[in-house]
Each structure stands twice: as structure tokens, then as C-alpha cells.
């Protein structure tokens, strides 16, 4: 069985505590960085993992880079023309 936690802290070892799951009661502090990695898996066929990273500020989470909102135009090239 494959187990993967899609949201976790990032640091020197990349995948670090805390994990952003309902059972984790850790406080999120300013400056903490996280990886958001949703996965789509079709067993025996293929899997896709998309990574976005964000950090905590005094006013809440901020993206390092704005995540794509569509798989059809991930870099918003169609809307730029």
C-alpha cells in the first residue's frame, strides 16, 4: 500500500513536521514553510503529483508562487494574448 501525506512542513530534510492533516494539532508560526502536493493515482496506470509551496505570515499563508488554476493553461498563456 502506498501512503503519502500531501501537505507537510519543508526545511533542510524537505519533508518535515508538522503535517497539515486533521489529526495534527501543531500551531503554525510565522516563517514556517509548507509543501502542498496533491496526487492523482490510477493504480497500475500512472500517477501525477503537483507541488506548490507556501509560508506563514502574520496575516496568514502566502504562496511562494501562485498555483495554476487550470491544467489546460497552467501558465495563463491563453489569457495573456
N, C-alpha and C positions, 0 to 999 in steps of 0.2 A: 504494500500500500504506500502511495506517495503522500507525504504530508508536507504542506508548505504554508507558512504564515505570511500573508501578503503585505502586512504593514508592520515594520519594525524600526527600531532606532538604527541609526547609522553612525559609524565612527571609524576608529582605527581598524577594527576587525570587520567592517561593513555591516554585518547583521548582528545587532546588539540589542540588549534590553533597553527600554521597555518595548513590548509588543502591543500594538494597538488592537486589542481584542477585548470583548466584553468582560472577560474574567480578570483582566489586568487592572488593578486599582492604583497604579503608579500615577503620581502627579506629573503633569507636563510643565516643564520650566522653560523660561525664555532662553533661547540659544540651542535648545535640543533640536536635532535633525532627524528626519524620518524618511523612509523609503516606502512608497505606495506601489505595490506590484501585483495588480490583478492578473489572474491567469485564466485562460480558456484552454481546457484539455479535452480532446476527443481520444479516449483510450485506444491504443493500437493504431492511431492515425497520426496525430500531431498535437502540439501544444504551442501556445503563444503567451508570452509574458511581456507586459508593457510596464516600464518603470518610470515613475515620476518621483521627485524628491521635494520635500518641503521642510520648513523650520518654524519654530515657535517664536513669536514676538510678544511684546506686552499686550498687543491688541488681538492676538490670536495667530493661527497658522498663516504662513505666506509661502507660495510656490517659489522654488529656485528658478524654474522655468514654467510658464503657463502650459498645462497639459493640453493635448489636442482634444478637440470636441467631436471629431468625426474620423473614421477610418478611411473615408473616401477622399478627404482633403486634409491630411494631418498638419500640413504647414500653411494652410489657408492661402494657397496659391490661386485658387479659383476666385476667392473673394477680393483679392488684390488687383485683379485685372478689370 
